[in-house]
Amino acid sequence: MAFDFGTIETDSLENEEILKDDFEFSKYFDQIESAEPIMYVGYVTAVNGLEILSKGPIAQIGEICTIRLGKERSILAEVVGLNDKVVKLTAYADTAGIEIGCEVIGSGKCLQVPVGMNLLGRTIDATGRPCDGLGEIVPEAYYPAVAPAPDAMTKMEINRRITTGVRAIDSLLTIGKGQRIGIFAGSGVGKSTLLSMVARNTDAEINVIGLIGERGREVLDFINRDLGEEGMKRSVVVVAKGDEPSICRMRAAQVCTAVAEYFRDQGKDVMLMMDNVTRFAKAQREISLSNGEPPAQNGYTPSVFDAIPKLLERTGTNAKGTITAFYAVLVDGDDMNEPIADTVRGVLDGHIVLSRKLAASYHYPAIDVLASISRLSKRVTGKSTQRAAGKIRELMAVYQNNAQMINAGIYVKGSSKSIDEAIDKYEEIEDFLKQEEEDHCTMDDTLNKLSALSGIELPEKDYLENPNQKD
């Protein structure tokens, strides 16, 4: 059906609304209203590795600029430093093709992320553009990629637990809606696999998944194999592969956080999963070093340790909704006290440690329960559940402390009641903590098995989302 747009009078506000509503032109109106009539232009004077130097334009730190490489090609770059009339930029694409004298045009804006319910089921890049070949996304609004954390005085209390579908977490490391927790491990121990289990099985309304610096192969694997069609319908995936420029890897972490913030502002319970924070920190280090910032701890610049808490504090609760965040942390050399791991652990509300020793013995997920902690588990579980989880942890600790004596055959049964009970329950506890990747365990199933394993009966209210609520 054809429309004769010339017959529509646009003199009145009423007809302007007709254009906006009936023909879905609102996005074009928004672009016209926000357009900058004055263009600030500079030109490239030098390219040094990741850094592009330009004389002009008038710009601010974080502003997005366009570098024209010819009549038909241009790339985006971001202002990362200023020195008198020299503007320091880093590009969102390969710098090949940039010449001295290329025009640099300032936008007057920092990176804005298109957001809306239309993002569900889509995959976007570090600038918020779709990269899944499914067409353009019509946004409902734009959110800044870099934003302050919610006001601490307006945050909702965390008093409801969230289901992850992973027995070891839901029973012994219970997570609250709005809690932020880290998954710490070296390479190849199962961080991504554990995140995929949570993504499929969580009872959160929406998943936002940030794949930061991942291998190209793992992107489609995660979308098609781990999430699947059903999981993808309620998910948004933000991708910055390992071969992309450092600014993409850094901004992708902030873009997926901004997307999660939008859904939280709609009153949703959001699950944010980021794999991983270490690559975000390394990208920040690369940019800082190229900008002349001196290295500090283990080669990381001071700005890295400033950026990490600013990123992580944006999640959690606000006055409208929640963001429950799982951050994978790649621990260099399996050293849990290296600078990035230590900094992240100090900011978050708990940590899950994956053990290479457990993974080597085919114990998956390879969660070292005794080395892990959820700081808010007591707020979201009932007293009976806490006693049951505490008893299991006590039995595990007793067995671990006496493992050498037990395995060597030195221990004589009957010498200690607690050691005897730990030995008797050892296989049952191991079976309880092991879980196949495709297995889904509801919260009721988990609590039933915890009750049977511990011998402590759990009252009906312990099965509620908020077991501490008053009758």
QUIZIQUI-V104008 format. One record per backbone hydrogen bond with DSSP energy under -1.0 kcal/mol. CO is the residue of the C=O (numbers start at 1). NH is the residue of the N-H. Records with the same first field share a line. If there is no record, write none. Layout:
BEGIN
CO->NH ; NH
END
This chain:
BEGIN
3->5
4->7
5->8
12->16
13->17
14->18
15->19
16->20
17->21
18->22
19->23 ; 25
25->29
26->30
27->31
28->32
29->33
30->34
40->106
42->104
43->55
44->101
46->53
48->51
51->48
52->89
53->45 ; 46
54->87
55->43
60->63
63->79
64->107
65->77
66->105
67->75
73->69 ; 70
75->67
76->92
77->65
78->90
79->62
81->88
83->86
85->56
86->83
87->54
88->80 ; 81
89->52
90->78
95->98
99->102
102->44
103->68
104->42
105->66
109->64
111->145
113->143
115->140 ; 141
116->119
117->120
119->122
122->237
123->131
124->239
125->128
129->125
141->115
143->113
151->154
160->177
163->203
166->170
167->171
168->172
169->173
175->162
176->179
179->325
180->349
181->327
182->352
183->329
184->354
185->331
190->194
191->195
192->196
193->197
194->198
195->199
196->200
197->201
198->202
206->271
207->236
208->273
209->238
210->275
211->240
214->242
217->221
218->222
219->223
220->224
221->225 ; 226
222->227
223->228
227->231
228->232
229->233
232->235
234->207
235->121
236->209
237->124
238->211
240->213
241->244
245->249
246->250
247->251
248->252
251->255
252->256
253->257
254->258
255->259
256->260
257->261
258->262
259->263
260->264
261->265
263->268
264->267
268->322
269->205 ; 206
270->324
271->208
272->326
273->210
274->328
275->212
276->280
277->281
278->282
279->283
280->284
281->285
282->286
283->287
284->288
285->289
286->290
287->291
288->293
289->292
296->299
297->300
300->296
301->304
303->307
304->308
307->311
308->312
309->313
312->315
316->323
321->318
322->270
323->316
324->272
325->181
326->274
327->183
328->277
329->185
331->334
332->335
335->338
338->342
339->343
340->344
341->345
342->346
344->347 ; 348
349->375
350->182
351->373
352->184
353->368
355->359
356->360
357->361
358->363
359->362
364->435
365->367
366->355
367->369
369->372
373->351
374->377
376->379
382->386
383->387
384->388
385->389
386->390
387->391
388->392
389->393
390->394
391->395
392->396
393->397
394->398
395->399
396->400
397->401
398->402
402->406
403->407
404->408
405->410 ; 411
406->409
412->415
416->420
417->421
418->422
419->423
420->424
421->425
425->429
426->430
427->431
428->432
429->433
430->434
436->439
442->446
443->447
444->448
445->449
446->450
447->451
448->452
449->453
450->454
451->455
459->462
460->463
461->464
465->161
466->469
END
